[in-house]
Amino acid sequence: MSRKEKHSKKKMSTIKKVLLSLLLILVVITAGVGIYAYSIYNNVNNTSKKIHKDIKKTDKRKEVVSVQKKQPFSILLMGVDHRKGDKGRSDSMILLTVNPEKKTTKMVSIPRDTRTEIVGKGKQDKLNHAYAFGGVQMTVDSVENFLNVPIDYYLEVNMEGFRDIVDAVDGVDVVNDLDFTYENTHFKKGAIHLNGKEALSFARMRKMDPRGDFGRQLRQRLVIEAVIKKGASVSSLGNYQDILKAIEENVVTNLTFNEMVSIQQDYREAASNIDKIQITGKGTKIDGIYYLQVPDEERNYVIAELRNHLDLSVGNNEE
């Protein structure tokens, strides 16, 4: 079996399953009508300004990417666990590369325990520790270094406040494939309804899942997909202010409003064809701490896939 065949690549119906808050913003733009739509548009525009925060542009491109020119781009989605008294860690990291000409999107889930260089700290550590050391910038720099691709955009979601987003859409419905109890809540197999607190617990559990971090990433995607489904429904329009308020308090991105609109308008075909790539490796303990060691063969395979998809030369850091 070839290296490529070993990868599980599952086509997903829409980019909405990943870009939680970006598409929650965009969907309310397209869902409204008449004067009501104009009011929603202005509110969404204001929200996009409040959640916008720039980072240093990548040095892996000679020129800044332009979605207005329909160029391939990448975006790193981070689910950050902010708890009281803790700066937080990026417990969920998903990198998307989007190519409108090829009409495809690639989605790479990056295991949080991946051992790699933390850029700016000068040491090897778990990749999710980069956020605790240096926030979004250090996380982006470290993922760029690990996968040797430019990261053009990021979107950070505060998982602790994620309950507010779920509650804003009056809860979500998911199909659970693992019976477990976590944080005093029992989650049975099958179709279940979750409020904000339950959804957060459902998305957080990891140690009781035989799939470990991979199982948790699956449940996080289930919740995100369910939020989008509820947020896109006509019944949620009367609730859009609560949704925007939850986004303002729990989401940060360097995407501008105009870039969001361009992506929504010009990248639809790419969004309908998503390939999922799961980075794999071998679990090991170093000084009593668990890490995921990713073999060079695995890492180089993923690098080649992503750079080719971004129309970049394989083996080079720049266009």
ZIPE-V726403 format. One record per helix or strand of 3 or more residues. SS is the DSSP state (H for helix, E for strand). FROM is the first residue (numbers start at 1). TO is the last residue. If there is no record, write none. Layout:
ss=SS from=FROM to=TO
ss=SS from=FROM to=TO
This chain:
ss=H from=3 to=6
ss=H from=15 to=17
ss=H from=20 to=31
ss=H from=34 to=50
ss=E from=73 to=81
ss=E from=89 to=99
ss=E from=104 to=110
ss=E from=114 to=118
ss=E from=123 to=126
ss=H from=129 to=147
ss=E from=153 to=158
ss=H from=159 to=168
ss=E from=172 to=176
ss=E from=180 to=182
ss=E from=185 to=187
ss=E from=190 to=194
ss=H from=196 to=204
ss=H from=213 to=231
ss=H from=234 to=250
ss=E from=251 to=253
ss=H from=257 to=266
ss=H from=268 to=271
ss=E from=274 to=278
ss=E from=282 to=286
ss=E from=289 to=293
ss=H from=296 to=309
